[in-house]
Amino acid sequence: HGSDEYELYVFSDSHLKKEAGPNLKAFTAEYVKACGNAPAALFLGDVVDGRDGWDQFVEATGPIRQYGHLFTTAGNHDLYFGQWPEYARRFGTSTYWFEIVCPTARDLYISLDSGSGTLGTDQRAWVENILKEKASQYRHVTVFTHTHFFKVDARQGHTSNYPIEETWEITSLLHDHGVELFLSGHCHSRDVSWFNGVEYVVLDALDEHCKDGVSYAILTSGKTLDYDFVSMN
């Protein structure tokens, strides 16, 4: 990236059926307006709600890929009805890392697949190896996935379904290797919490059927790592 400061647009839970609704189209339009300083967008899972909506998502987000990059991870709804092949055909793996290189700094982003409600032993070993080998070389380290670990206000919706032992292991690993931010979706209601030096942010959904908060986030990376929520209600 040409500047040491840039933005990433972050959205989650579109839950498309037979057509892409106005929320997703509006998000894409906002990204395109800012693409000069926004090299990428992150999608945190749950493309579809049922068996339809894959092609609609790809078409609606096409301008993001035209002007920048779209990085995705799979949600639980993307696995229902044996749909993992549909996700993989369009987006490839949902466990990977990438870096954004600036004139005087580099930032690391790690995508984890939590669509099944657990990372599992192989993925846990993979992310531990990545963090051990790479994290110390970067200005900021951000992890993103679908299923959240924590919710401050459980009245907003269901909480995590990771095994408690896995939650402790992964959150300790993130702390030990200097991860600053953990982004997730899944429950369709915004939530922010801190644990052991890491900030855990749960996003609202872009689902057209949400009656409460509908928003996305703009992540700003520079000397500090900050974010703002943008309401779409």
C-alpha positions as CSV (number, residue, x, y, z in Angstrom):
1,H,0.0,0.0,0.0
2,G,1.3,3.5,-0.8
3,S,0.7,5.0,2.6
4,D,1.5,3.9,6.2
5,E,-2.1,4.4,7.0
6,Y,-5.0,2.6,5.3
7,E,-8.6,1.3,5.9
8,L,-10.2,-2.1,5.7
9,Y,-14.0,-2.5,5.3
10,V,-15.3,-5.3,7.5
11,F,-18.8,-6.9,7.1
12,S,-20.5,-10.1,8.2
13,D,-23.6,-12.3,8.0
14,S,-25.3,-11.4,4.7
15,H,-27.5,-14.5,4.8
16,L,-28.6,-14.3,1.2
17,K,-31.4,-16.3,-0.2
18,K,-32.4,-15.8,-3.8
19,E,-31.2,-12.2,-4.3
20,A,-28.7,-9.8,-2.9
21,G,-30.5,-7.1,-0.9
22,P,-29.9,-3.4,-0.5
23,N,-27.6,-3.7,2.5
24,L,-24.9,-5.7,0.7
25,K,-25.2,-3.6,-2.4
26,A,-24.9,-0.4,-0.3
27,F,-21.9,-1.8,1.5
28,T,-20.1,-2.5,-1.8
29,A,-20.9,1.0,-3.1
30,E,-19.4,2.5,0.0
31,Y,-16.3,0.4,-0.4
32,V,-15.9,1.5,-4.0
33,K,-16.0,5.1,-2.9
34,A,-13.2,4.6,-0.5
35,C,-11.1,2.1,-2.4
36,G,-8.3,4.5,-3.0
37,N,-7.3,4.1,0.7
38,A,-9.0,0.8,1.3
39,P,-7.0,-2.0,-0.3
40,A,-9.3,-4.8,0.9
41,A,-12.6,-5.8,2.6
42,L,-13.0,-8.7,5.1
43,F,-16.2,-10.8,5.2
44,L,-16.7,-12.8,8.4
45,G,-18.9,-15.6,7.2
46,D,-22.5,-16.7,6.6
47,V,-22.9,-15.9,2.9
48,V,-26.2,-17.7,2.5
49,D,-29.3,-18.7,4.4
50,G,-30.3,-22.0,2.8
51,R,-29.0,-23.3,-0.5
52,D,-29.3,-20.2,-2.6
53,G,-27.4,-16.9,-2.7
54,W,-23.9,-17.9,-3.7
55,D,-24.0,-16.4,-7.1
56,Q,-25.8,-13.3,-5.8
57,F,-23.0,-12.7,-3.3
58,V,-20.3,-13.0,-5.8
59,E,-22.1,-10.7,-8.2
60,A,-22.9,-8.1,-5.6
61,T,-19.3,-8.0,-4.2
62,G,-17.7,-8.0,-7.7
63,P,-16.8,-4.3,-7.5
64,I,-14.8,-5.0,-4.4
65,R,-12.6,-7.5,-6.2
66,Q,-12.5,-5.1,-9.2
67,Y,-11.1,-2.2,-7.1
68,G,-9.4,-4.1,-4.3
69,H,-9.4,-7.5,-2.6
70,L,-12.1,-9.4,-0.8
71,F,-11.0,-11.8,1.9
72,T,-13.6,-14.2,3.3
73,T,-14.0,-16.9,5.9
74,A,-16.8,-19.5,6.2
75,G,-19.7,-19.3,8.6
76,N,-21.9,-22.1,10.0
77,H,-24.6,-21.4,7.5
78,D,-22.1,-21.8,4.7
79,L,-21.6,-25.4,5.8
80,Y,-25.2,-26.5,6.2
81,F,-26.7,-28.9,3.7
82,G,-23.2,-30.1,2.7
83,Q,-22.4,-26.7,1.2
84,W,-18.6,-26.5,1.9
85,P,-17.9,-27.4,-1.8
86,E,-19.9,-24.4,-2.8
87,Y,-17.8,-22.1,-0.6
88,A,-14.5,-23.7,-1.6
89,R,-15.3,-23.4,-5.3
90,R,-15.8,-19.7,-5.1
91,F,-13.4,-18.6,-2.3
92,G,-10.9,-21.4,-1.7
93,T,-9.7,-22.1,1.8
94,S,-11.0,-20.2,4.8
95,T,-7.8,-20.8,6.8
96,Y,-4.9,-18.6,5.5
97,W,-2.9,-15.4,6.2
98,F,-2.0,-12.3,4.2
99,E,0.0,-9.2,4.8
100,I,-0.4,-5.6,3.8
101,V,2.9,-4.0,3.1
102,C,3.3,-0.2,3.6
103,P,6.3,2.0,3.0
104,T,7.7,1.6,6.5
105,A,5.5,-1.1,8.1
106,R,3.8,-4.4,7.5
107,D,0.5,-5.7,9.1
108,L,-0.5,-9.4,9.4
109,Y,-4.0,-10.7,9.0
110,I,-5.0,-14.3,9.8
111,S,-8.3,-15.9,8.8
112,L,-9.5,-18.9,10.8
113,D,-12.3,-21.3,10.0
114,S,-14.7,-21.6,12.9
115,G,-17.9,-22.4,11.0
116,S,-18.2,-25.8,12.8
117,G,-17.9,-24.1,16.2
118,T,-14.4,-25.2,16.8
119,L,-10.9,-24.7,15.3
120,G,-9.8,-28.3,15.9
121,T,-6.3,-29.6,16.6
122,D,-4.8,-29.2,13.2
123,Q,-5.9,-25.6,12.7
124,R,-4.9,-24.7,16.2
125,A,-1.4,-26.1,15.5
126,W,-1.3,-24.2,12.2
127,V,-2.2,-20.8,13.8
128,E,0.3,-21.3,16.6
129,N,3.1,-22.0,14.1
130,I,2.1,-18.9,12.1
131,L,2.1,-16.7,15.2
132,K,5.4,-18.0,16.5
133,E,7.1,-17.6,13.1
134,K,5.7,-14.3,11.9
135,A,3.9,-12.2,14.5
136,S,6.9,-10.4,15.9
137,Q,7.8,-9.1,12.4
138,Y,4.7,-7.0,12.0
139,R,3.4,-3.6,13.2
140,H,-0.2,-5.0,13.9
141,V,-1.6,-8.5,14.0
142,T,-5.4,-9.0,13.5
143,V,-7.2,-12.3,13.5
144,F,-10.7,-12.7,12.0
145,T,-13.2,-15.6,11.9
146,H,-16.9,-16.2,12.1
147,T,-17.7,-17.5,15.6
148,H,-17.0,-15.3,18.5
149,F,-15.4,-16.2,21.8
150,F,-17.1,-13.7,24.1
151,K,-20.2,-11.6,24.6
152,V,-20.5,-9.0,27.3
153,D,-24.3,-8.9,27.2
154,A,-25.7,-12.4,26.7
155,R,-29.2,-10.9,26.4
156,Q,-28.2,-9.8,22.9
157,G,-28.1,-13.4,21.6
158,H,-26.4,-16.7,21.9
159,T,-22.8,-17.0,23.1
160,S,-19.9,-18.9,21.8
161,N,-19.9,-22.6,21.1
162,Y,-16.2,-23.3,21.3
163,P,-15.2,-25.8,23.9
164,I,-14.1,-23.8,27.0
165,E,-10.7,-25.5,27.0
166,E,-10.1,-24.4,23.4
167,T,-11.3,-20.9,24.2
168,W,-8.6,-20.7,26.9
169,E,-5.9,-22.1,24.7
170,I,-6.6,-19.9,21.7
171,T,-7.0,-16.7,23.7
172,S,-3.8,-17.4,25.6
173,L,-2.0,-18.0,22.3
174,L,-3.3,-14.6,20.9
175,H,-2.1,-12.8,24.0
176,D,1.3,-14.5,24.0
177,H,2.1,-13.4,20.4
178,G,0.8,-9.8,20.5
179,V,-2.4,-10.1,18.6
180,E,-4.2,-6.8,19.1
181,L,-7.6,-7.4,17.5
182,F,-10.0,-10.4,17.0
183,L,-12.9,-9.8,14.7
184,S,-16.0,-12.0,14.4
185,G,-19.7,-12.1,13.6
186,H,-22.2,-14.9,14.0
187,C,-24.6,-13.5,16.5
188,H,-25.9,-10.5,14.6
189,S,-25.4,-8.0,17.4
190,R,-22.4,-5.8,18.1
191,D,-20.3,-6.5,21.1
192,V,-16.8,-5.3,22.3
193,S,-14.8,-6.8,25.0
194,W,-11.2,-7.1,26.2
195,F,-9.5,-10.2,27.6
196,N,-5.9,-10.7,28.5
197,G,-4.7,-7.7,26.4
198,V,-6.7,-8.5,23.2
199,E,-9.7,-6.7,22.0
200,Y,-12.6,-8.9,20.8
201,V,-15.1,-7.3,18.4
202,V,-18.3,-8.9,17.3
203,L,-20.0,-7.2,14.3
204,D,-23.6,-6.6,13.5
205,A,-25.0,-8.5,10.5
206,L,-25.9,-7.1,7.0
207,D,-28.8,-9.5,6.9
208,E,-31.9,-7.8,5.4
209,H,-34.1,-9.4,8.1
210,C,-32.3,-7.9,11.1
211,K,-34.7,-5.5,12.9
212,D,-32.1,-4.2,15.3
213,G,-28.6,-2.9,14.5
214,V,-27.3,-3.3,10.9
215,S,-23.8,-2.0,10.4
216,Y,-20.3,-2.7,9.2
217,A,-16.9,-1.6,10.5
218,I,-14.1,0.4,9.0
219,L,-10.7,-0.7,10.4
220,T,-8.0,2.0,10.3
221,S,-4.4,0.8,10.5
222,G,-1.6,3.3,11.1
223,K,0.5,4.1,14.2
224,T,-2.5,2.6,16.1
225,L,-5.2,0.1,15.1
226,D,-8.7,1.6,15.4
227,Y,-12.2,0.9,14.1
228,D,-15.5,2.7,13.7
229,F,-19.0,1.2,13.2
230,V,-21.1,2.5,10.3
231,S,-24.8,2.2,10.8
232,M,-27.0,1.2,7.9
233,N,-30.4,1.5,9.6
